[in-house]
Amino acid sequence: MATYAVGDLQGCLNELKALLALVNFSAQDQLWIAGDLVNRGPQSLATLRFVKDLGDQARVVLGNHDLHLLAVAFEKRKANRKDTFEAILNAPDRDELMHWLRHQPLLHHDSAKGYVMVHAGIPPIWSLSKAIACAREVEAVLQSPLAGEFFAQMYGNEPSRWKDSLDGWDRYRMITNYLTRMRFCNARGKLELDTKTGPQSPPPGYAPWFSFSDRLTSQHRLLFGHWASLEGQADTPNIYPLDTGCVWGGPLTALRLEDKRYFSVPSGSHG
Protein backbone atom coordinates (compact mmCIF):
# COMPACT_ATOMS: atom_id res chain seq x y z
CA MET A 1 0.00 0.00 0.00
CA ALA A 2 1.25 3.46 -0.91
CA THR A 3 0.11 6.89 0.20
CA TYR A 4 0.16 9.81 -2.24
CA ALA A 5 -0.29 13.41 -1.08
CA VAL A 6 -1.31 16.15 -3.51
CA GLY A 7 -1.89 19.87 -3.17
CA ASP A 8 -4.67 22.10 -4.40
CA LEU A 9 -6.81 20.44 -7.08
CA GLN A 10 -9.15 23.40 -7.68
CA GLY A 11 -11.27 21.48 -10.12
CA CYS A 12 -8.40 20.01 -12.16
CA LEU A 13 -9.85 16.51 -12.31
CA ASN A 14 -8.26 15.45 -15.61
CA GLU A 15 -4.82 16.15 -14.18
CA LEU A 16 -5.65 14.22 -11.00
CA LYS A 17 -6.77 11.20 -12.99
CA ALA A 18 -3.62 11.40 -15.12
CA LEU A 19 -1.48 11.60 -11.99
CA LEU A 20 -3.20 8.59 -10.42
CA ALA A 21 -2.70 6.64 -13.65
CA LEU A 22 0.99 7.61 -13.65
CA VAL A 23 1.52 6.11 -10.18
CA ASN A 24 -0.71 3.08 -10.90
CA PHE A 25 -3.01 4.06 -8.03
CA SER A 26 -4.78 0.93 -6.78
CA ALA A 27 -7.57 0.02 -4.39
CA GLN A 28 -4.95 -0.60 -1.70
CA ASP A 29 -3.49 2.93 -1.95
CA GLN A 30 -4.49 6.15 -0.20
CA LEU A 31 -4.78 9.68 -1.59
CA TRP A 32 -4.25 12.65 0.74
CA ILE A 33 -5.45 16.04 -0.53
CA ALA A 34 -4.27 19.24 1.18
CA GLY A 35 -7.44 21.25 0.62
CA ASP A 36 -8.94 23.44 -2.10
CA LEU A 37 -10.64 20.71 -4.05
CA VAL A 38 -12.72 23.32 -5.85
CA ASN A 39 -12.83 26.72 -7.56
CA ARG A 40 -11.14 28.43 -10.48
CA GLY A 41 -10.61 25.19 -12.40
CA PRO A 42 -12.94 23.59 -14.96
CA GLN A 43 -14.36 20.55 -13.11
CA SER A 44 -15.11 21.46 -9.51
CA LEU A 45 -18.33 19.44 -9.34
CA ALA A 46 -16.81 16.33 -10.89
CA THR A 47 -13.77 16.67 -8.62
CA LEU A 48 -15.93 16.73 -5.48
CA ARG A 49 -17.85 13.68 -6.65
CA PHE A 50 -14.69 11.79 -7.59
CA VAL A 51 -12.94 12.40 -4.26
CA LYS A 52 -16.08 11.68 -2.24
CA ASP A 53 -16.52 8.39 -4.09
CA LEU A 54 -13.00 7.33 -3.09
CA GLY A 55 -14.40 6.80 0.39
CA ASP A 56 -11.82 5.65 2.92
CA GLN A 57 -9.10 5.79 0.28
CA ALA A 58 -9.14 9.59 0.48
CA ARG A 59 -8.00 11.85 3.31
CA VAL A 60 -9.01 15.47 2.78
CA VAL A 61 -8.47 18.67 4.76
CA LEU A 62 -10.48 21.80 4.09
CA GLY A 63 -8.93 24.77 2.31
CA ASN A 64 -10.08 28.37 2.08
CA HIS A 65 -11.80 27.78 -1.28
CA ASP A 66 -13.70 24.81 0.13
CA LEU A 67 -14.89 26.92 3.06
CA HIS A 68 -15.85 29.72 0.68
CA LEU A 69 -17.96 27.29 -1.35
CA LEU A 70 -19.74 26.21 1.82
CA ALA A 71 -20.40 29.83 2.79
CA VAL A 72 -21.92 30.48 -0.64
CA ALA A 73 -23.98 27.26 -0.45
CA PHE A 74 -25.28 28.33 2.97
CA GLU A 75 -26.18 31.72 1.41
CA LYS A 76 -23.93 33.57 3.85
CA ARG A 77 -21.71 34.95 1.10
CA LYS A 78 -22.21 35.82 -2.55
CA ALA A 79 -20.00 34.11 -5.10
CA ASN A 80 -17.14 36.19 -6.46
CA ARG A 81 -16.87 36.95 -10.17
CA LYS A 82 -14.05 34.42 -10.60
CA ASP A 83 -15.71 31.62 -8.63
CA THR A 84 -16.69 28.47 -10.54
CA PHE A 85 -19.36 27.12 -8.19
CA GLU A 86 -22.45 27.31 -10.39
CA ALA A 87 -22.50 23.64 -11.41
CA ILE A 88 -22.10 22.54 -7.79
CA LEU A 89 -24.83 24.84 -6.50
CA ASN A 90 -27.24 23.59 -9.17
CA ALA A 91 -26.35 19.89 -8.86
CA PRO A 92 -29.02 17.38 -7.78
CA ASP A 93 -26.59 15.99 -5.19
CA ARG A 94 -25.58 19.44 -3.93
CA ASP A 95 -26.81 18.89 -0.37
CA GLU A 96 -25.11 15.51 -0.10
CA LEU A 97 -21.83 16.96 -1.35
CA MET A 98 -22.00 19.95 1.00
CA HIS A 99 -22.75 17.67 3.94
CA TRP A 100 -19.73 15.53 3.07
CA LEU A 101 -17.49 18.56 2.58
CA ARG A 102 -18.27 20.25 5.88
CA HIS A 103 -17.55 16.98 7.69
CA GLN A 104 -13.95 16.96 6.46
CA PRO A 105 -11.26 18.03 8.98
CA LEU A 106 -9.01 21.08 9.00
CA LEU A 107 -6.02 18.99 10.07
CA HIS A 108 -5.11 15.36 9.49
CA HIS A 109 -2.45 13.65 11.61
CA ASP A 110 -1.32 10.08 10.99
CA SER A 111 1.07 9.17 13.79
CA ALA A 112 1.84 5.77 12.25
CA LYS A 113 2.94 7.32 8.96
CA GLY A 114 4.53 10.28 10.76
CA TYR A 115 2.88 13.09 8.76
CA VAL A 116 0.59 16.02 9.47
CA MET A 117 -1.48 17.64 6.71
CA VAL A 118 -3.14 21.07 6.75
CA HIS A 119 -4.10 23.44 3.96
CA ALA A 120 -2.00 26.52 4.76
CA GLY A 121 0.19 25.75 7.76
CA ILE A 122 0.59 25.74 11.53
CA PRO A 123 1.76 28.95 13.22
CA PRO A 124 5.20 28.79 14.86
CA ILE A 125 3.75 29.42 18.33
CA TRP A 126 1.52 26.30 18.25
CA SER A 127 2.59 22.80 19.16
CA LEU A 128 1.05 19.94 17.21
CA SER A 129 -1.25 19.09 20.11
CA LYS A 130 -2.40 22.72 20.23
CA ALA A 131 -3.04 22.75 16.49
CA ILE A 132 -5.04 19.53 16.67
CA ALA A 133 -7.13 20.82 19.57
CA CYS A 134 -7.85 24.13 17.83
CA ALA A 135 -8.73 22.42 14.56
CA ARG A 136 -11.19 20.17 16.38
CA GLU A 137 -12.88 23.24 17.92
CA VAL A 138 -13.69 24.67 14.50
CA GLU A 139 -14.61 21.28 13.04
CA ALA A 140 -17.18 20.81 15.81
CA VAL A 141 -18.82 24.13 14.88
CA LEU A 142 -18.74 23.31 11.15
CA GLN A 143 -20.55 20.06 11.78
CA SER A 144 -23.12 21.61 14.13
CA PRO A 145 -26.32 23.65 13.65
CA LEU A 146 -24.11 26.72 14.13
CA ALA A 147 -22.39 26.15 10.76
CA GLY A 148 -24.39 28.86 9.00
CA GLU A 149 -23.49 31.45 11.62
CA PHE A 150 -19.86 30.35 11.41
CA PHE A 151 -19.81 31.04 7.67
CA ALA A 152 -21.41 34.44 8.25
CA GLN A 153 -18.64 35.30 10.74
CA MET A 154 -15.71 33.55 9.03
CA TYR A 155 -14.43 36.34 6.78
CA GLY A 156 -11.94 38.95 7.94
CA ASN A 157 -8.31 39.47 8.92
CA GLU A 158 -8.88 40.29 12.58
CA PRO A 159 -7.82 39.31 15.10
CA SER A 160 -4.37 39.00 13.56
CA ARG A 161 -2.57 37.38 16.50
CA TRP A 162 -3.42 34.39 18.66
CA LYS A 163 -4.25 34.70 22.34
CA ASP A 164 -5.48 31.78 24.41
CA SER A 165 -8.12 34.12 25.82
CA LEU A 166 -9.79 34.57 22.43
CA ASP A 167 -13.32 33.24 22.40
CA GLY A 168 -16.38 33.02 20.21
CA TRP A 169 -16.25 33.92 16.54
CA ASP A 170 -12.93 35.79 16.90
CA ARG A 171 -11.32 32.59 18.16
CA TYR A 172 -12.80 30.45 15.38
CA ARG A 173 -11.82 33.02 12.72
CA MET A 174 -8.25 33.16 14.01
CA ILE A 175 -7.93 29.37 13.96
CA THR A 176 -9.42 29.21 10.46
CA ASN A 177 -7.08 31.90 9.15
CA TYR A 178 -4.03 30.12 10.54
CA LEU A 179 -4.94 26.73 9.11
CA THR A 180 -6.39 27.78 5.75
CA ARG A 181 -5.05 31.22 4.76
CA MET A 182 -1.63 31.79 6.36
CA ARG A 183 1.54 32.45 4.40
CA PHE A 184 3.46 35.09 6.32
CA CYS A 185 3.52 35.77 10.05
CA ASN A 186 5.97 37.04 12.64
CA ALA A 187 7.67 35.08 15.41
CA ARG A 188 4.75 35.78 17.76
CA GLY A 189 2.25 34.39 15.30
CA LYS A 190 0.85 37.70 14.05
CA LEU A 191 -0.57 37.22 10.57
CA GLU A 192 -0.06 39.26 7.42
CA LEU A 193 -2.69 38.02 4.98
CA ASP A 194 -2.43 40.48 2.11
CA THR A 195 0.90 39.38 0.60
CA LYS A 196 0.76 36.38 -1.75
CA THR A 197 4.24 36.51 -3.27
CA GLY A 198 6.96 33.94 -2.87
CA PRO A 199 9.04 33.67 0.33
CA GLN A 200 11.80 35.83 -1.14
CA SER A 201 9.63 38.95 -0.83
CA PRO A 202 8.08 38.93 2.64
CA PRO A 203 6.36 42.02 4.02
CA PRO A 204 8.62 43.95 6.44
CA GLY A 205 8.73 42.29 9.84
CA TYR A 206 7.26 39.02 8.62
CA ALA A 207 8.54 35.71 7.25
CA PRO A 208 7.11 32.44 5.92
CA TRP A 209 5.36 30.65 8.78
CA PHE A 210 7.63 27.60 8.43
CA SER A 211 10.91 29.55 8.50
CA PHE A 212 11.21 30.23 12.25
CA SER A 213 13.95 28.14 13.88
CA ASP A 214 12.03 27.83 17.14
CA ARG A 215 8.80 26.73 15.48
CA LEU A 216 7.11 24.32 17.87
CA THR A 217 6.26 21.79 15.14
CA SER A 218 9.76 21.69 13.64
CA GLN A 219 10.15 18.00 14.53
CA HIS A 220 6.99 16.99 12.67
CA ARG A 221 6.69 16.38 8.95
CA LEU A 222 4.11 18.85 7.61
CA LEU A 223 2.30 18.60 4.28
CA PHE A 224 0.46 21.68 3.03
CA GLY A 225 -0.87 23.39 -0.09
CA HIS A 226 -2.20 26.93 -0.57
CA TRP A 227 1.06 28.62 -1.60
CA ALA A 228 1.52 28.02 -5.32
CA SER A 229 4.37 30.51 -5.66
CA LEU A 230 6.57 28.23 -3.52
CA GLU A 231 6.52 25.92 -6.57
CA GLY A 232 6.83 22.93 -4.26
CA GLN A 233 10.09 24.14 -2.69
CA ALA A 234 10.69 25.27 0.89
CA ASP A 235 14.28 24.22 1.69
CA THR A 236 13.26 23.59 5.29
CA PRO A 237 13.51 20.22 7.05
CA ASN A 238 10.20 18.40 7.52
CA ILE A 239 8.29 20.90 5.34
CA TYR A 240 6.57 19.61 2.19
CA PRO A 241 4.68 22.20 0.10
CA LEU A 242 2.42 20.43 -2.39
CA ASP A 243 0.66 23.19 -4.35
CA THR A 244 2.52 23.56 -7.64
CA GLY A 245 -0.15 25.72 -9.27
CA CYS A 246 -1.93 23.30 -11.59
CA VAL A 247 -4.92 25.60 -12.02
CA TRP A 248 -2.54 28.41 -13.03
CA GLY A 249 -0.67 26.32 -15.62
CA GLY A 250 1.83 24.56 -13.40
CA PRO A 251 2.04 20.80 -12.89
CA LEU A 252 -0.03 18.72 -10.47
CA THR A 253 2.36 17.06 -8.08
CA ALA A 254 2.08 14.10 -5.71
CA LEU A 255 4.48 13.05 -2.97
CA ARG A 256 4.63 9.34 -2.12
CA LEU A 257 4.99 9.44 1.63
CA GLU A 258 6.71 6.09 2.04
CA ASP A 259 9.83 7.01 0.07
CA LYS A 260 9.37 10.80 -0.42
CA ARG A 261 9.37 10.43 -4.20
CA TYR A 262 7.62 13.10 -6.28
CA PHE A 263 5.46 12.51 -9.34
CA SER A 264 3.90 15.17 -11.56
CA VAL A 265 1.81 15.68 -14.67
CA PRO A 266 1.51 18.89 -16.67
CA SER A 267 -1.50 21.16 -16.53
CA GLY A 268 -3.92 20.28 -19.27
CA SER A 269 -3.03 16.60 -19.23
CA HIS A 270 -5.92 14.24 -19.99
CA GLY A 271 -4.40 10.91 -19.04
Secondary structure, DSSP 4 states (H G I P E B T S, - for coil): --EEEE---TT-HHHHHHHHHHTT--TT-EEEE-S--SSSSS-HHHHHHHHHHTGGGEEE---HHHHHHHHHHTTSSPPPTT---HHHHT-TTHHHHHHHHHTS-SEEEETTTTEEEESS---TT--HHHHHHHHHHHHHHHTSTTHHHHHHH-----S-S--TT--HHHHHHHHHHHHHH-SEE-TT--EE-S--S-TTSPPTT-EEGGG-TT-TTTTSEEEE-S-GGGTT---STTEEE----GGGTS-EEEEETTTTEEEEE-TT---
